[in-house]
């Protein structure tokens, strides 16, 4: 049997009101996510080096 089968209609209504209030509160306090620069994270904007005549030079 379900949980709702054991409750009266009034108590189910109160329970649903509490659930809605909790859901609305979560949506209000949701933190903003900062944007991530994935090119910097993956290292695609870094300098590349090449060995030229025994020295390491920036490409």
C-alpha distance matrix in Angstrom:
0.0 3.7 6.7 8.4 6.6 8.3 11.5 14.4 16.0 18.9 17.0 15.2 18.7 20.2 17.9 18.7 22.4 22.3 21.0 23.7 26.3 25.6 25.8 29.0 30.5 29.9 31.7 34.6 35.2 35.0 38.3 40.8 41.4 45.0 46.5 47.5 50.8 49.8 53.5 54.4 51.5 52.4 56.1 57.3 59.7 61.5 65.1 65.9 68.8 71.2 73.9 77.3 80.4 79.0 77.5 74.0 74.1 71.5 70.9
3.7 0.0 3.8 5.4 5.4 7.4 9.6 12.7 13.8 16.4 14.4 12.2 15.6 17.1 14.5 15.1 18.8 18.8 17.3 20.0 22.7 22.0 22.1 25.3 26.8 26.3 28.1 30.9 31.6 31.5 34.8 37.4 38.1 41.8 43.3 44.5 47.8 47.1 50.7 51.7 48.8 49.9 53.5 54.8 57.0 58.9 62.6 63.5 66.5 69.0 71.8 75.1 78.3 76.9 75.3 71.7 71.7 69.1 68.5
6.7 3.8 0.0 3.8 5.5 5.8 7.3 10.7 12.2 14.1 11.5 9.7 13.3 14.2 11.5 12.8 16.3 15.9 14.8 17.8 20.1 19.4 20.0 23.2 24.4 24.1 26.2 28.8 29.4 29.6 33.0 35.7 36.7 40.5 42.2 43.6 47.0 46.5 50.2 51.0 48.1 49.4 53.0 54.4 56.5 58.3 62.0 63.2 66.2 68.8 71.6 74.9 78.1 76.6 74.9 71.3 71.3 68.6 68.2
8.4 5.4 3.8 0.0 3.8 5.4 5.3 8.0 8.7 11.1 9.2 6.8 10.4 12.0 9.9 10.8 14.3 14.7 14.0 16.4 19.0 19.0 19.5 22.3 23.9 24.1 25.8 28.3 29.3 29.7 33.3 35.9 37.2 40.9 42.7 44.3 47.8 47.4 51.2 52.0 49.3 50.7 54.3 55.5 57.5 59.5 63.3 64.5 67.6 70.3 73.2 76.5 79.8 78.4 76.6 72.9 72.7 69.9 69.3
6.6 5.4 5.5 3.8 0.0 3.8 5.7 7.9 9.5 12.4 11.2 9.5 13.0 14.8 13.3 14.3 17.7 18.3 17.7 20.1 22.6 22.7 23.3 26.1 27.7 27.9 29.6 32.1 33.1 33.5 37.1 39.7 40.9 44.6 46.3 47.8 51.3 50.8 54.5 55.4 52.7 53.9 57.6 58.8 60.8 62.8 66.5 67.7 70.8 73.4 76.2 79.5 82.8 81.4 79.7 76.0 75.9 73.1 72.5
8.3 7.4 5.8 5.4 3.8 0.0 3.8 6.9 9.7 11.8 10.0 9.6 13.3 14.3 12.9 14.9 17.8 18.0 18.0 20.8 22.7 22.7 23.9 26.6 27.8 28.2 30.3 32.5 33.3 34.0 37.5 40.4 41.7 45.4 47.4 48.9 52.4 52.0 55.8 56.4 53.7 55.1 58.7 60.1 62.0 63.9 67.6 68.9 71.9 74.5 77.3 80.7 83.9 82.4 80.6 77.0 76.9 74.2 73.8
11.5 9.6 7.3 5.3 5.7 3.8 0.0 3.8 6.6 8.1 6.2 6.3 9.8 10.7 9.9 12.1 14.7 15.1 15.6 18.2 19.9 20.4 21.7 24.1 25.3 26.2 28.2 30.1 31.1 32.2 35.7 38.6 40.2 44.0 46.1 47.8 51.4 51.3 55.1 55.7 53.1 54.7 58.2 59.5 61.3 63.3 67.0 68.5 71.6 74.3 77.2 80.5 83.8 82.3 80.4 76.7 76.5 73.7 73.3
14.4 12.7 10.7 8.0 7.9 6.9 3.8 0.0 3.8 5.4 5.4 6.3 8.7 10.1 10.6 12.4 14.5 15.6 16.7 18.6 20.3 21.4 22.8 24.7 26.1 27.4 29.1 30.8 32.2 33.5 37.1 39.9 41.8 45.5 47.6 49.6 53.2 53.2 57.0 57.7 55.2 56.9 60.4 61.6 63.3 65.4 69.2 70.7 73.9 76.7 79.7 82.9 86.2 84.8 82.8 79.1 78.8 75.9 75.5
16.0 13.8 12.2 8.7 9.5 9.7 6.6 3.8 0.0 3.8 5.5 5.1 6.2 8.7 9.9 10.6 12.4 14.4 15.3 16.6 18.5 20.1 21.1 22.7 24.5 26.0 27.3 29.0 30.8 32.0 35.7 38.3 40.3 44.0 46.0 48.2 51.7 51.9 55.6 56.4 54.1 55.8 59.3 60.3 61.9 64.2 67.9 69.5 72.8 75.7 78.7 81.9 85.3 84.0 81.9 78.2 77.7 74.7 74.1
18.9 16.4 14.1 11.1 12.4 11.8 8.1 5.4 3.8 0.0 3.8 5.4 5.1 6.4 8.7 10.0 10.8 12.7 14.5 15.6 16.8 18.7 20.2 21.4 22.9 24.8 26.3 27.6 29.3 30.9 34.6 37.3 39.5 43.2 45.5 47.8 51.3 51.8 55.5 56.1 53.9 55.9 59.2 60.4 61.7 64.0 67.8 69.5 72.8 75.8 78.8 82.0 85.3 84.0 81.8 78.1 77.6 74.5 74.1
17.0 14.4 11.5 9.2 11.2 10.0 6.2 5.4 5.5 3.8 0.0 3.8 5.4 5.1 6.1 8.6 9.9 10.7 12.4 14.4 15.4 16.7 18.5 20.2 21.3 22.9 24.8 26.1 27.4 29.0 32.6 35.5 37.6 41.3 43.7 45.8 49.4 49.8 53.5 54.0 51.6 53.6 56.9 58.3 59.7 61.8 65.6 67.3 70.5 73.5 76.4 79.6 83.0 81.5 79.4 75.7 75.3 72.3 72.0
15.2 12.2 9.7 6.8 9.5 9.6 6.3 6.3 5.1 5.4 3.8 0.0 3.8 5.5 5.0 6.2 8.7 9.9 10.5 12.4 14.3 15.4 16.5 18.5 20.1 21.3 22.9 24.7 26.2 27.3 31.0 33.7 35.6 39.4 41.4 43.5 47.1 47.3 51.0 51.7 49.4 51.1 54.6 55.8 57.3 59.5 63.3 64.9 68.1 71.0 74.0 77.2 80.6 79.2 77.1 73.4 73.0 70.0 69.6
18.7 15.6 13.3 10.4 13.0 13.3 9.8 8.7 6.2 5.1 5.4 3.8 0.0 3.8 5.4 5.2 6.3 8.8 10.0 10.7 12.4 14.4 15.5 16.7 18.6 20.3 21.5 23.0 24.9 26.2 30.0 32.5 34.7 38.4 40.6 42.9 46.4 46.9 50.6 51.3 49.2 51.1 54.4 55.5 56.8 59.1 62.9 64.7 68.0 71.0 74.1 77.2 80.6 79.4 77.2 73.4 72.8 69.7 69.2
20.2 17.1 14.2 12.0 14.8 14.3 10.7 10.1 8.7 6.4 5.1 5.5 3.8 0.0 3.8 5.4 5.1 6.4 8.8 10.0 10.7 12.5 14.4 15.6 16.7 18.7 20.4 21.5 23.0 24.8 28.5 31.3 33.6 37.3 39.7 42.0 45.6 46.3 50.0 50.4 48.3 50.4 53.6 54.9 56.1 58.3 62.1 64.0 67.2 70.3 73.4 76.5 79.8 78.5 76.2 72.5 71.9 68.8 68.6
17.9 14.5 11.5 9.9 13.3 12.9 9.9 10.6 9.9 8.7 6.1 5.0 5.4 3.8 0.0 3.8 5.4 5.2 6.4 8.8 10.0 10.8 12.5 14.5 15.5 16.9 18.8 20.4 21.6 23.0 26.6 29.5 31.5 35.2 37.6 39.7 43.3 43.7 47.5 47.9 45.6 47.6 50.9 52.3 53.7 55.7 59.5 61.3 64.5 67.5 70.5 73.7 77.0 75.6 73.4 69.7 69.2 66.3 66.0
18.7 15.1 12.8 10.8 14.3 14.9 12.1 12.4 10.6 10.0 8.6 6.2 5.2 5.4 3.8 0.0 3.8 5.4 5.0 6.2 8.6 9.9 10.6 12.4 14.3 15.5 16.8 18.7 20.3 21.4 25.2 27.7 29.8 33.5 35.6 37.8 41.4 41.8 45.5 46.2 44.0 46.0 49.3 50.4 51.8 54.0 57.8 59.6 62.9 65.9 69.0 72.1 75.5 74.2 72.0 68.3 67.6 64.6 64.1
22.4 18.8 16.3 14.3 17.7 17.8 14.7 14.5 12.4 10.8 9.9 8.7 6.3 5.1 5.4 3.8 0.0 3.8 5.4 5.2 6.2 8.6 9.9 10.7 12.4 14.4 15.6 16.8 18.7 20.4 24.1 26.7 29.1 32.7 35.1 37.6 41.1 41.9 45.6 46.1 44.1 46.3 49.5 50.6 51.7 54.0 57.8 59.7 63.1 66.2 69.3 72.3 75.8 74.5 72.2 68.4 67.7 64.5 64.2
22.3 18.8 15.9 14.7 18.3 18.0 15.1 15.6 14.4 12.7 10.7 9.9 8.8 6.4 5.2 5.4 3.8 0.0 3.8 5.5 5.1 6.2 8.6 10.0 10.6 12.4 14.5 15.6 16.8 18.6 22.2 25.1 27.5 31.1 33.6 35.9 39.6 40.4 44.1 44.3 42.2 44.5 47.6 49.0 50.1 52.2 56.0 58.0 61.2 64.4 67.4 70.5 73.9 72.5 70.1 66.4 65.8 62.8 62.6
21.0 17.3 14.8 14.0 17.7 18.0 15.6 16.7 15.3 14.5 12.4 10.5 10.0 8.8 6.4 5.0 5.4 3.8 0.0 3.8 5.5 5.2 6.2 8.7 10.0 10.7 12.6 14.5 15.7 16.8 20.5 23.2 25.2 29.0 31.3 33.4 37.1 37.6 41.3 41.7 39.6 41.7 44.9 46.2 47.5 49.6 53.4 55.2 58.5 61.6 64.6 67.7 71.1 69.8 67.5 63.8 63.2 60.2 59.9
23.7 20.0 17.8 16.4 20.1 20.8 18.2 18.6 16.6 15.6 14.4 12.4 10.7 10.0 8.8 6.2 5.2 5.5 3.8 0.0 3.8 5.5 5.1 6.2 8.6 10.0 10.8 12.6 14.6 15.7 19.5 21.9 24.2 27.8 30.0 32.5 36.0 36.8 40.4 41.0 39.1 41.3 44.4 45.5 46.6 49.0 52.7 54.7 58.1 61.2 64.3 67.3 70.8 69.6 67.2 63.5 62.7 59.5 59.1
26.3 22.7 20.1 19.0 22.6 22.7 19.9 20.3 18.5 16.8 15.4 14.3 12.4 10.7 10.0 8.6 6.2 5.1 5.5 3.8 0.0 3.8 5.5 5.2 6.2 8.8 10.1 10.8 12.6 14.6 18.2 20.9 23.5 27.1 29.6 32.2 35.8 36.9 40.5 40.8 39.0 41.4 44.4 45.6 46.5 48.7 52.5 54.6 58.0 61.2 64.3 67.3 70.7 69.4 66.9 63.2 62.4 59.2 59.1
25.6 22.0 19.4 19.0 22.7 22.7 20.4 21.4 20.1 18.7 16.7 15.4 14.4 12.5 10.8 9.9 8.6 6.2 5.2 5.5 3.8 0.0 3.8 5.5 5.1 6.3 8.8 10.1 10.8 12.5 16.0 19.0 21.4 25.0 27.6 29.9 33.6 34.5 38.2 38.3 36.3 38.7 41.7 43.2 44.1 46.2 50.0 52.1 55.3 58.5 61.6 64.6 68.0 66.6 64.2 60.4 59.8 56.7 56.7
25.8 22.1 20.0 19.5 23.3 23.9 21.7 22.8 21.1 20.2 18.5 16.5 15.5 14.4 12.5 10.6 9.9 8.6 6.2 5.1 5.5 3.8 0.0 3.8 5.4 5.2 6.5 8.9 10.3 10.9 14.7 17.2 19.3 23.0 25.3 27.6 31.2 32.0 35.7 36.1 34.2 36.4 39.5 40.7 41.8 44.0 47.8 49.8 53.1 56.3 59.4 62.4 65.9 64.6 62.2 58.5 57.7 54.6 54.3
29.0 25.3 23.2 22.3 26.1 26.6 24.1 24.7 22.7 21.4 20.2 18.5 16.7 15.6 14.5 12.4 10.7 10.0 8.7 6.2 5.2 5.5 3.8 0.0 3.8 5.4 5.2 6.4 8.9 10.2 14.0 16.2 18.9 22.4 24.8 27.5 31.0 32.2 35.8 36.2 34.6 37.0 39.9 41.0 41.7 44.1 47.9 50.1 53.5 56.7 59.9 62.8 66.3 65.1 62.6 58.8 57.9 54.6 54.3
30.5 26.8 24.4 23.9 27.7 27.8 25.3 26.1 24.5 22.9 21.3 20.1 18.6 16.7 15.5 14.3 12.4 10.6 10.0 8.6 6.2 5.1 5.4 3.8 0.0 3.8 5.5 5.2 6.4 8.8 12.2 15.0 17.9 21.3 24.1 26.8 30.4 31.7 35.3 35.3 33.6 36.3 39.1 40.4 41.0 43.2 47.0 49.3 52.6 55.9 59.0 61.9 65.3 64.0 61.4 57.7 56.8 53.7 53.6
29.9 26.3 24.1 24.1 27.9 28.2 26.2 27.4 26.0 24.8 22.9 21.3 20.3 18.7 16.9 15.5 14.4 12.4 10.7 10.0 8.8 6.3 5.2 5.4 3.8 0.0 3.8 5.5 5.3 6.2 9.8 12.7 15.1 18.7 21.3 23.7 27.4 28.5 32.2 32.2 30.4 32.9 35.8 37.2 38.0 40.1 43.9 46.1 49.3 52.6 55.7 58.7 62.1 60.8 58.2 54.5 53.8 50.6 50.6
31.7 28.1 26.2 25.8 29.6 30.3 28.2 29.1 27.3 26.3 24.8 22.9 21.5 20.4 18.8 16.8 15.6 14.5 12.6 10.8 10.1 8.8 6.5 5.2 5.5 3.8 0.0 3.8 5.6 5.4 9.1 11.1 13.7 17.2 19.6 22.3 25.8 27.1 30.6 31.0 29.4 31.9 34.8 35.8 36.5 38.9 42.7 44.9 48.3 51.5 54.8 57.6 61.1 60.0 57.4 53.6 52.7 49.4 49.1
34.6 30.9 28.8 28.3 32.1 32.5 30.1 30.8 29.0 27.6 26.1 24.7 23.0 21.5 20.4 18.7 16.8 15.6 14.5 12.6 10.8 10.1 8.9 6.4 5.2 5.5 3.8 0.0 3.8 5.7 8.7 10.7 14.0 17.1 19.9 22.9 26.4 28.0 31.5 31.5 30.3 33.0 35.6 36.7 37.0 39.4 43.1 45.6 48.9 52.3 55.5 58.3 61.7 60.6 57.9 54.1 53.0 49.8 49.7
35.2 31.6 29.4 29.3 33.1 33.3 31.1 32.2 30.8 29.3 27.4 26.2 24.9 23.0 21.6 20.3 18.7 16.8 15.7 14.6 12.6 10.8 10.3 8.9 6.4 5.3 5.6 3.8 0.0 3.8 6.2 9.2 12.3 15.4 18.5 21.2 24.8 26.5 30.0 29.6 28.2 31.1 33.6 35.1 35.4 37.5 41.2 43.7 46.9 50.3 53.4 56.3 59.6 58.3 55.6 51.9 51.0 47.8 48.0
35.0 31.5 29.6 29.7 33.5 34.0 32.2 33.5 32.0 30.9 29.0 27.3 26.2 24.8 23.0 21.4 20.4 18.6 16.8 15.7 14.6 12.5 10.9 10.2 8.8 6.2 5.4 5.7 3.8 0.0 3.8 6.6 9.1 12.6 15.4 18.0 21.7 23.1 26.6 26.5 25.0 27.8 30.4 31.8 32.3 34.4 38.2 40.5 43.8 47.2 50.3 53.2 56.6 55.4 52.7 49.0 48.1 44.9 44.9
38.3 34.8 33.0 33.3 37.1 37.5 35.7 37.1 35.7 34.6 32.6 31.0 30.0 28.5 26.6 25.2 24.1 22.2 20.5 19.5 18.2 16.0 14.7 14.0 12.2 9.8 9.1 8.7 6.2 3.8 0.0 3.8 6.3 9.4 12.6 15.2 18.8 20.5 24.0 23.5 22.1 25.2 27.6 29.0 29.3 31.3 35.0 37.5 40.8 44.2 47.3 50.2 53.5 52.2 49.5 45.8 44.9 41.7 41.8
40.8 37.4 35.7 35.9 39.7 40.4 38.6 39.9 38.3 37.3 35.5 33.7 32.5 31.3 29.5 27.7 26.7 25.1 23.2 21.9 20.9 19.0 17.2 16.2 15.0 12.7 11.1 10.7 9.2 6.6 3.8 0.0 3.8 6.4 9.4 12.4 15.9 17.9 21.2 20.9 20.0 23.0 25.3 26.4 26.5 28.8 32.4 35.0 38.4 41.8 45.0 47.7 51.2 50.1 47.3 43.5 42.4 39.1 39.1
41.4 38.1 36.7 37.2 40.9 41.7 40.2 41.8 40.3 39.5 37.6 35.6 34.7 33.6 31.5 29.8 29.1 27.5 25.2 24.2 23.5 21.4 19.3 18.9 17.9 15.1 13.7 14.0 12.3 9.1 6.3 3.8 0.0 3.8 6.4 9.0 12.6 14.3 17.7 17.5 16.4 19.3 21.7 22.9 23.2 25.4 29.2 31.6 35.0 38.3 41.6 44.3 47.8 46.7 44.0 40.2 39.1 35.9 35.8
45.0 41.8 40.5 40.9 44.6 45.4 44.0 45.5 44.0 43.2 41.3 39.4 38.4 37.3 35.2 33.5 32.7 31.1 29.0 27.8 27.1 25.0 23.0 22.4 21.3 18.7 17.2 17.1 15.4 12.6 9.4 6.4 3.8 0.0 3.8 6.4 9.7 12.2 15.1 14.6 14.0 17.2 19.1 20.3 20.2 22.4 26.0 28.7 32.0 35.5 38.7 41.3 44.8 43.8 40.9 37.2 36.0 32.7 32.7
46.5 43.3 42.2 42.7 46.3 47.4 46.1 47.6 46.0 45.5 43.7 41.4 40.6 39.7 37.6 35.6 35.1 33.6 31.3 30.0 29.6 27.6 25.3 24.8 24.1 21.3 19.6 19.9 18.5 15.4 12.6 9.4 6.4 3.8 0.0 3.8 6.6 9.1 11.9 12.0 11.8 14.6 16.6 17.2 17.2 19.8 23.5 26.0 29.5 32.8 36.2 38.7 42.3 41.5 38.7 34.9 33.5 30.1 29.9
47.5 44.5 43.6 44.3 47.8 48.9 47.8 49.6 48.2 47.8 45.8 43.5 42.9 42.0 39.7 37.8 37.6 35.9 33.4 32.5 32.2 29.9 27.6 27.5 26.8 23.7 22.3 22.9 21.2 18.0 15.2 12.4 9.0 6.4 3.8 0.0 3.8 5.8 8.8 8.7 8.1 11.0 13.0 14.0 14.3 16.6 20.4 22.7 26.1 29.5 32.8 35.5 39.0 38.1 35.4 31.6 30.4 27.1 26.9
50.8 47.8 47.0 47.8 51.3 52.4 51.4 53.2 51.7 51.3 49.4 47.1 46.4 45.6 43.3 41.4 41.1 39.6 37.1 36.0 35.8 33.6 31.2 31.0 30.4 27.4 25.8 26.4 24.8 21.7 18.8 15.9 12.6 9.7 6.6 3.8 0.0 3.8 5.6 5.7 6.5 9.0 10.3 10.7 10.7 13.4 17.0 19.4 23.0 26.3 29.7 32.2 35.8 35.1 32.3 28.5 27.1 23.7 23.3
49.8 47.1 46.5 47.4 50.8 52.0 51.3 53.2 51.9 51.8 49.8 47.3 46.9 46.3 43.7 41.8 41.9 40.4 37.6 36.8 36.9 34.5 32.0 32.2 31.7 28.5 27.1 28.0 26.5 23.1 20.5 17.9 14.3 12.2 9.1 5.8 3.8 0.0 3.8 5.4 4.8 6.0 8.3 8.8 10.1 12.6 16.3 18.0 21.6 24.7 28.1 30.8 34.3 33.6 31.2 27.4 26.2 23.0 22.3
53.5 50.7 50.2 51.2 54.5 55.8 55.1 57.0 55.6 55.5 53.5 51.0 50.6 50.0 47.5 45.5 45.6 44.1 41.3 40.4 40.5 38.2 35.7 35.8 35.3 32.2 30.6 31.5 30.0 26.6 24.0 21.2 17.7 15.1 11.9 8.8 5.6 3.8 0.0 3.8 5.5 5.3 6.1 5.4 6.4 9.4 12.9 14.7 18.3 21.4 24.9 27.4 31.0 30.5 28.0 24.3 22.8 19.5 18.7
54.4 51.7 51.0 52.0 55.4 56.4 55.7 57.7 56.4 56.1 54.0 51.7 51.3 50.4 47.9 46.2 46.1 44.3 41.7 41.0 40.8 38.3 36.1 36.2 35.3 32.2 31.0 31.5 29.6 26.5 23.5 20.9 17.5 14.6 12.0 8.7 5.7 5.4 3.8 0.0 3.8 5.5 5.0 6.3 6.1 8.0 11.7 14.1 17.5 20.9 24.2 26.8 30.3 29.4 26.7 22.9 21.7 18.5 18.4
51.5 48.8 48.1 49.3 52.7 53.7 53.1 55.2 54.1 53.9 51.6 49.4 49.2 48.3 45.6 44.0 44.1 42.2 39.6 39.1 39.0 36.3 34.2 34.6 33.6 30.4 29.4 30.3 28.2 25.0 22.1 20.0 16.4 14.0 11.8 8.1 6.5 4.8 5.5 3.8 0.0 3.8 5.5 8.0 9.2 10.3 14.0 15.8 19.0 22.3 25.4 28.3 31.7 30.6 28.1 24.3 23.6 20.7 20.7
52.4 49.9 49.4 50.7 53.9 55.1 54.7 56.9 55.8 55.9 53.6 51.1 51.1 50.4 47.6 46.0 46.3 44.5 41.7 41.3 41.4 38.7 36.4 37.0 36.3 32.9 31.9 33.0 31.1 27.8 25.2 23.0 19.3 17.2 14.6 11.0 9.0 6.0 5.3 5.5 3.8 0.0 3.8 5.7 8.4 9.3 12.8 13.8 17.0 19.9 23.1 26.1 29.6 28.6 26.4 22.6 22.0 19.2 18.8
56.1 53.5 53.0 54.3 57.6 58.7 58.2 60.4 59.3 59.2 56.9 54.6 54.4 53.6 50.9 49.3 49.5 47.6 44.9 44.4 44.4 41.7 39.5 39.9 39.1 35.8 34.8 35.6 33.6 30.4 27.6 25.3 21.7 19.1 16.6 13.0 10.3 8.3 6.1 5.0 5.5 3.8 0.0 3.8 5.5 5.6 9.1 10.4 13.6 16.8 20.0 22.9 26.4 25.4 23.0 19.2 18.4 15.6 15.4
57.3 54.8 54.4 55.5 58.8 60.1 59.5 61.6 60.3 60.4 58.3 55.8 55.5 54.9 52.3 50.4 50.6 49.0 46.2 45.5 45.6 43.2 40.7 41.0 40.4 37.2 35.8 36.7 35.1 31.8 29.0 26.4 22.9 20.3 17.2 14.0 10.7 8.8 5.4 6.3 8.0 5.7 3.8 0.0 3.8 5.6 8.5 9.6 13.2 16.1 19.6 22.1 25.8 25.4 23.0 19.3 18.0 14.8 13.8
59.7 57.0 56.5 57.5 60.8 62.0 61.3 63.3 61.9 61.7 59.7 57.3 56.8 56.1 53.7 51.8 51.7 50.1 47.5 46.6 46.5 44.1 41.8 41.7 41.0 38.0 36.5 37.0 35.4 32.3 29.3 26.5 23.2 20.2 17.2 14.3 10.7 10.1 6.4 6.1 9.2 8.4 5.5 3.8 0.0 3.8 6.7 9.1 12.7 16.0 19.5 21.7 25.3 25.0 22.2 18.5 16.7 13.2 12.6
61.5 58.9 58.3 59.5 62.8 63.9 63.3 65.4 64.2 64.0 61.8 59.5 59.1 58.3 55.7 54.0 54.0 52.2 49.6 49.0 48.7 46.2 44.0 44.1 43.2 40.1 38.9 39.4 37.5 34.4 31.3 28.8 25.4 22.4 19.8 16.6 13.4 12.6 9.4 8.0 10.3 9.3 5.6 5.6 3.8 0.0 3.8 6.5 9.7 13.3 16.6 19.0 22.5 21.8 19.0 15.2 13.8 10.5 10.8
65.1 62.6 62.0 63.3 66.5 67.6 67.0 69.2 67.9 67.8 65.6 63.3 62.9 62.1 59.5 57.8 57.8 56.0 53.4 52.7 52.5 50.0 47.8 47.9 47.0 43.9 42.7 43.1 41.2 38.2 35.0 32.4 29.2 26.0 23.5 20.4 17.0 16.3 12.9 11.7 14.0 12.8 9.1 8.5 6.7 3.8 0.0 3.8 6.6 10.2 13.4 15.5 19.0 18.5 15.6 11.9 10.1 6.8 7.3
65.9 63.5 63.2 64.5 67.7 68.9 68.5 70.7 69.5 69.5 67.3 64.9 64.7 64.0 61.3 59.6 59.7 58.0 55.2 54.7 54.6 52.1 49.8 50.1 49.3 46.1 44.9 45.6 43.7 40.5 37.5 35.0 31.6 28.7 26.0 22.7 19.4 18.0 14.7 14.1 15.8 13.8 10.4 9.6 9.1 6.5 3.8 0.0 3.8 6.9 10.4 12.8 16.4 16.1 13.6 10.0 8.6 5.9 5.6
68.8 66.5 66.2 67.6 70.8 71.9 71.6 73.9 72.8 72.8 70.5 68.1 68.0 67.2 64.5 62.9 63.1 61.2 58.5 58.1 58.0 55.3 53.1 53.5 52.6 49.3 48.3 48.9 46.9 43.8 40.8 38.4 35.0 32.0 29.5 26.1 23.0 21.6 18.3 17.5 19.0 17.0 13.6 13.2 12.7 9.7 6.6 3.8 0.0 3.8 6.9 9.4 12.8 12.3 9.9 6.3 5.5 4.4 5.4
71.2 69.0 68.8 70.3 73.4 74.5 74.3 76.7 75.7 75.8 73.5 71.0 71.0 70.3 67.5 65.9 66.2 64.4 61.6 61.2 61.2 58.5 56.3 56.7 55.9 52.6 51.5 52.3 50.3 47.2 44.2 41.8 38.3 35.5 32.8 29.5 26.3 24.7 21.4 20.9 22.3 19.9 16.8 16.1 16.0 13.3 10.2 6.9 3.8 0.0 3.8 6.2 9.8 9.8 8.2 5.5 5.4 6.3 6.3
73.9 71.8 71.6 73.2 76.2 77.3 77.2 79.7 78.7 78.8 76.4 74.0 74.1 73.4 70.5 69.0 69.3 67.4 64.6 64.3 64.3 61.6 59.4 59.9 59.0 55.7 54.8 55.5 53.4 50.3 47.3 45.0 41.6 38.7 36.2 32.8 29.7 28.1 24.9 24.2 25.4 23.1 20.0 19.6 19.5 16.6 13.4 10.4 6.9 3.8 0.0 3.8 6.6 6.1 5.5 4.4 6.1 8.7 9.4
77.3 75.1 74.9 76.5 79.5 80.7 80.5 82.9 81.9 82.0 79.6 77.2 77.2 76.5 73.7 72.1 72.3 70.5 67.7 67.3 67.3 64.6 62.4 62.8 61.9 58.7 57.6 58.3 56.3 53.2 50.2 47.7 44.3 41.3 38.7 35.5 32.2 30.8 27.4 26.8 28.3 26.1 22.9 22.1 21.7 19.0 15.5 12.8 9.4 6.2 3.8 0.0 3.8 5.6 5.3 6.1 6.6 9.6 10.0
80.4 78.3 78.1 79.8 82.8 83.9 83.8 86.2 85.3 85.3 83.0 80.6 80.6 79.8 77.0 75.5 75.8 73.9 71.1 70.8 70.7 68.0 65.9 66.3 65.3 62.1 61.1 61.7 59.6 56.6 53.5 51.2 47.8 44.8 42.3 39.0 35.8 34.3 31.0 30.3 31.7 29.6 26.4 25.8 25.3 22.5 19.0 16.4 12.8 9.8 6.6 3.8 0.0 3.8 5.6 8.2 9.5 12.9 13.7
79.0 76.9 76.6 78.4 81.4 82.4 82.3 84.8 84.0 84.0 81.5 79.2 79.4 78.5 75.6 74.2 74.5 72.5 69.8 69.6 69.4 66.6 64.6 65.1 64.0 60.8 60.0 60.6 58.3 55.4 52.2 50.1 46.7 43.8 41.5 38.1 35.1 33.6 30.5 29.4 30.6 28.6 25.4 25.4 25.0 21.8 18.5 16.1 12.3 9.8 6.1 5.6 3.8 0.0 3.8 6.8 9.4 13.0 14.6
77.5 75.3 74.9 76.6 79.7 80.6 80.4 82.8 81.9 81.8 79.4 77.1 77.2 76.2 73.4 72.0 72.2 70.1 67.5 67.2 66.9 64.2 62.2 62.6 61.4 58.2 57.4 57.9 55.6 52.7 49.5 47.3 44.0 40.9 38.7 35.4 32.3 31.2 28.0 26.7 28.1 26.4 23.0 23.0 22.2 19.0 15.6 13.6 9.9 8.2 5.5 5.3 5.6 3.8 0.0 3.8 6.2 9.9 12.0
74.0 71.7 71.3 72.9 76.0 77.0 76.7 79.1 78.2 78.1 75.7 73.4 73.4 72.5 69.7 68.3 68.4 66.4 63.8 63.5 63.2 60.4 58.5 58.8 57.7 54.5 53.6 54.1 51.9 49.0 45.8 43.5 40.2 37.2 34.9 31.6 28.5 27.4 24.3 22.9 24.3 22.6 19.2 19.3 18.5 15.2 11.9 10.0 6.3 5.5 4.4 6.1 8.2 6.8 3.8 0.0 3.8 6.9 9.3
74.1 71.7 71.3 72.7 75.9 76.9 76.5 78.8 77.7 77.6 75.3 73.0 72.8 71.9 69.2 67.6 67.7 65.8 63.2 62.7 62.4 59.8 57.7 57.9 56.8 53.8 52.7 53.0 51.0 48.1 44.9 42.4 39.1 36.0 33.5 30.4 27.1 26.2 22.8 21.7 23.6 22.0 18.4 18.0 16.7 13.8 10.1 8.6 5.5 5.4 6.1 6.6 9.5 9.4 6.2 3.8 0.0 3.7 6.2
71.5 69.1 68.6 69.9 73.1 74.2 73.7 75.9 74.7 74.5 72.3 70.0 69.7 68.8 66.3 64.6 64.5 62.8 60.2 59.5 59.2 56.7 54.6 54.6 53.7 50.6 49.4 49.8 47.8 44.9 41.7 39.1 35.9 32.7 30.1 27.1 23.7 23.0 19.5 18.5 20.7 19.2 15.6 14.8 13.2 10.5 6.8 5.9 4.4 6.3 8.7 9.6 12.9 13.0 9.9 6.9 3.7 0.0 3.8
70.9 68.5 68.2 69.3 72.5 73.8 73.3 75.5 74.1 74.1 72.0 69.6 69.2 68.6 66.0 64.1 64.2 62.6 59.9 59.1 59.1 56.7 54.3 54.3 53.6 50.6 49.1 49.7 48.0 44.9 41.8 39.1 35.8 32.7 29.9 26.9 23.3 22.3 18.7 18.4 20.7 18.8 15.4 13.8 12.6 10.8 7.3 5.6 5.4 6.3 9.4 10.0 13.7 14.6 12.0 9.3 6.2 3.8 0.0
